[in-house]
């Protein structure tokens, strides 16, 4: 066990209805590192991130958060870890429609009875971070889709959790808003040292996260191409049938001839499936002809 890891899986397995969803999954997520998990549909990506967040319970194996094993913790202790050390941005929108932008962002701080002054400062910082300053009094329905997604990030990141979980966080967004979201993830990783699990089938997004960094300059934070002086702390894992079939950098991923990787990078090589025959019931045979 490596106590310095932000998150560690040791031989984690999980099944639903006797079907293995995760099998012998082991990895370490270091502080300030971003692990990108990808794979074909049904490979176990979403289940993995939900298990890492303590939202699913593994059948076997061990999971550690900053050296503390979470699998056998009482529910209240697990809830405390999730609320204080973790943030979540999943595919489905989870905003409180009756709360303003400010109230949505402040919700977690209110749960922990943070003072009004500290809450005001933390919310103002986050809304500026995601570009929603000036919209504090609006309701979610008054925001565009991209703005609502950025509000999800503000609510998840308030208080700067040590670990963030991103499950298809750009789902349904146009390319411009998707880029804004990816830049927020990069800024969280590089400026605030947030460790993250990023789940997506969009390889271009994983490439972008792997090749860009956030750098503090005199004029503010800039997103720049990664280089030797500012390397990107991002790597790739590929899941196949609940197992990690590949682990490495983006460059290693792109050059790999592992079947699970080429199924993603060269889908045209996959054997074509025959179309299922569907009887045309509206046509009747005329046996007399």
C-alpha positions in Angstrom: 0.0 0.0 0.0 1.3 3.4 -0.9 0.0 5.9 1.6 0.9 8.9 -0.5 -1.6 7.9 -3.3 -4.7 10.0 -3.5 -6.6 6.9 -4.5 -5.6 3.3 -4.9 -7.3 0.2 -6.1 -5.9 -3.2 -5.2 -7.4 -6.2 -7.1 -10.9 -4.7 -7.0 -13.8 -6.9 -8.4 -17.5 -6.2 -8.7 -20.3 -8.2 -10.3 -24.0 -7.6 -11.0 -26.3 -10.6 -11.3 -23.3 -13.0 -11.5 -21.8 -10.9 -14.4 -18.3 -9.5 -13.8 -18.3 -5.8 -14.2 -14.9 -5.1 -12.7 -12.2 -7.8 -12.4 -8.9 -7.5 -10.7 -8.6 -3.8 -11.2 -5.5 -2.2 -9.7 -4.1 1.3 -10.1 -2.8 4.3 -8.2 -3.8 7.9 -8.6 -1.2 10.3 -7.3 -1.8 13.8 -5.9 -2.2 16.3 -8.8 -2.5 13.5 -11.4 -5.2 12.9 -13.9 -6.0 9.4 -15.0 -8.2 9.1 -18.1 -10.2 5.9 -18.4 -11.6 4.9 -21.8 -13.0 1.8 -23.5 -15.8 0.5 -25.5 -19.4 0.8 -24.3 -20.0 -1.7 -21.5 -16.3 -2.0 -20.5 -17.0 -0.9 -16.9 -15.9 2.8 -17.0 -18.8 4.3 -15.1 -19.0 1.5 -12.6 -15.3 2.0 -11.9 -15.7 5.7 -11.1 -18.8 5.1 -9.0 -16.9 2.4 -7.1 -13.9 4.8 -6.6 -16.3 7.4 -5.2 -17.9 4.9 -2.8 -21.2 4.9 -4.6 -20.9 1.1 -5.4 -19.4 -1.5 -3.0 -16.8 -3.9 -4.4 -17.2 -7.6 -3.9 -13.5 -8.0 -3.2 -10.3 -6.1 -3.3 -9.3 -3.0 -1.4 -9.7 0.7 -2.0 -7.7 3.4 -0.3 -8.2 7.2 -0.2 -5.0 8.9 1.0 -4.0 5.7 2.7 -7.3 5.1 4.4 -9.2 2.0 3.4 -12.8 2.9 2.6 -14.5 -0.4 1.9 -15.4 -1.3 5.5 -16.0 2.2 6.8 -19.3 3.0 8.5 -21.7 4.9 6.2 -21.3 8.2 8.1 -17.5 8.1 7.8 -17.7 7.3 4.1 -20.2 10.2 3.6 -17.8 12.5 5.4 -14.9 11.5 3.1 -17.1 12.0 0.0 -18.4 15.4 1.1 -15.0 16.8 2.3 -12.4 15.3 0.0 -14.3 14.4 -3.3 -16.2 16.2 -6.0 -18.3 14.7 -8.7 -19.4 15.7 -12.2 -21.4 13.0 -13.8 -23.3 12.8 -17.1 -26.7 13.6 -15.6 -27.4 17.1 -14.4 -27.8 17.3 -10.7 -28.4 21.0 -10.0 -31.1 22.2 -7.6 -33.5 24.0 -9.9 -35.1 26.1 -7.2 -31.7 27.4 -6.0 -29.8 30.3 -7.5 -26.3 29.9 -8.9 -24.8 31.2 -5.6 -27.0 28.8 -3.5 -26.1 25.8 -5.7 -22.4 26.5 -5.4 -22.6 27.1 -1.7 -24.6 24.0 -0.9 -21.8 21.8 0.3 -20.3 24.5 2.4 -23.7 25.1 4.0 -23.9 21.4 4.9 -20.6 21.7 6.8 -21.8 24.9 8.5 -19.0 27.0 7.0 -19.3 30.6 8.1 -21.1 33.1 5.9 -18.0 35.1 5.3 -15.9 32.1 4.3 -18.8 30.8 2.1 -19.0 34.2 0.3 -15.3 34.2 -0.4 -15.2 30.5 -1.6 -18.2 30.9 -3.8 -17.0 34.1 -5.4 -13.6 32.4 -6.1 -15.3 29.4 -7.7 -17.7 31.4 -9.8 -14.9 33.5 -11.1 -12.9 30.3 -11.8 -15.7 28.8 -14.0 -16.6 32.2 -15.5 -20.0 32.6 -13.9 -19.3 35.7 -11.8 -22.1 38.2 -12.3 -24.7 35.4 -12.6 -25.0 34.7 -8.8 -28.7 35.4 -8.6 -29.9 33.5 -11.7 -31.7 30.2 -11.6 -30.3 27.2 -13.5 -33.2 27.5 -16.1 -31.9 31.0 -17.0 -28.5 29.6 -18.0 -27.3 28.0 -21.2 -26.4 24.3 -21.3 -22.7 25.2 -21.2 -23.2 27.6 -18.3 -25.2 25.0 -16.3 -22.4 22.5 -16.8 -19.9 25.0 -15.5 -22.2 25.5 -12.5 -21.9 21.8 -11.9 -18.2 22.2 -11.8 -18.4 25.1 -9.4 -20.6 23.2 -7.0 -18.4 20.1 -7.2 -15.1 22.1 -6.8 -16.1 24.5 -4.0 -13.7 24.1 -1.2 -11.2 22.6 -3.6 -11.7 18.8 -3.0 -8.6 16.7 -3.2 -10.1 14.2 -5.7 -12.5 14.9 -8.6 -14.5 12.3 -10.6 -15.5 13.3 -14.1 -17.8 10.8 -15.9 -18.4 12.1 -19.5 -18.5 15.7 -18.2 -18.9 17.2 -21.7 -21.9 15.0 -22.7 -24.3 17.0 -24.8 -22.1 20.1 -25.1 -20.9 21.8 -28.3 -17.1 21.8 -29.1 -16.6 25.4 -27.7 -18.3 24.6 -24.3 -16.5 21.2 -24.2 -13.2 23.0 -24.5 -14.1 25.3 -21.6 -14.8 22.2 -19.5 -11.6 20.6 -20.4 -9.7 23.8 -19.5 -11.4 23.8 -16.1 -10.2 20.2 -15.5 -6.6 21.2 -16.5 -6.7 24.3 -14.2 -7.9 22.2 -11.3 -5.1 19.7 -11.9 -2.3 22.1 -12.4 -3.2 25.2 -10.3 -5.0 23.6 -7.4 -3.3 20.1 -7.4 -6.6 18.2 -7.7 -6.3 14.5 -8.5 -8.8 13.3 -11.0 -10.4 10.3 -12.7 -11.7 11.3 -16.1 -14.0 8.9 -18.0 -14.7 9.4 -21.7 -14.9 7.7 -25.1 -13.8 10.9 -26.8 -10.2 10.3 -27.6 -9.6 13.8 -28.8 -10.5 15.1 -25.3 -8.0 12.7 -23.7 -5.4 13.9 -26.2 -6.1 17.5 -25.3 -5.8 16.8 -21.6 -2.6 15.0 -22.2 -1.0 17.8 -24.2 -2.0 20.9 -22.3 -1.2 22.5 -19.0 -2.3 25.4 -16.9 0.4 27.9 -16.1 0.2 30.9 -13.8 1.5 34.0 -15.6 1.6 37.7 -14.9 -1.6 38.2 -16.8 -3.4 35.2 -15.1 -3.8 31.5 -15.7 -3.1 30.4 -19.3 -3.7 27.0 -21.0 -0.5 26.2 -22.9 0.9 23.2 -24.8 2.8 20.9 -22.4 6.6 20.8 -22.7 9.6 19.6 -20.8 9.4 22.6 -18.4 5.6 22.1 -17.9 4.7 18.4 -18.4 1.1 17.2 -18.3 0.4 14.9 -15.4 -2.0 12.8 -17.4 -2.0 9.1 -18.4 -4.4 6.7 -20.0 -6.0 3.5 -18.9 -8.2 1.3 -21.2 -10.9 -1.0 -19.7 -12.0 -4.1 -21.5 -14.6 -6.3 -20.0 -13.9 -4.9 -16.6 -10.1 -5.3 -16.7 -7.4 -2.8 -17.3 -6.1 -3.8 -20.7 -3.7 -0.9 -21.2 -1.8 1.6 -19.0 0.5 4.3 -20.2 1.0 7.8 -21.7 -1.1 9.1 -24.6 1.9 8.5 -26.9 2.1 4.9 -25.8 -1.6 4.5 -26.1 -1.6 5.9 -29.7 1.2 3.6 -30.8 -0.1 0.5 -29.0 -1.3 -2.5 -31.0 -3.1 -4.0 -28.0 -6.5 -5.2 -29.3 -8.4 -3.2 -26.7 -6.6 0.0 -27.9 -6.9 -0.6 -31.6 -10.6 -1.2 -31.1 -10.7 2.5 -30.1 -8.0 4.0 -32.3 -8.9 2.0 -35.5 -12.5 1.0 -35.2 -12.6 0.3 -38.9 -10.5 -2.8 -38.2 -13.3 -4.4 -36.1 -15.1 -7.2 -37.7 -18.4 -6.0 -39.1 -21.5 -7.5 -37.5 -24.2 -8.8 -39.7 -27.5 -6.9 -39.5 -30.0 -8.8 -37.6 -32.8 -10.2 -39.8 -36.2 -8.6 -38.9 -39.2 -10.3 -40.6 -41.3 -7.9 -42.6 -44.7 -8.9 -41.0 -46.6 -6.3 -43.1 -45.8 -8.4 -46.2 -47.9 -11.5 -46.7 -46.9 -14.4 -48.8 -49.4 -15.3 -51.6 -49.2 -19.0 -51.8 -51.3 -19.1 -54.9 -48.7 -17.4 -57.0 
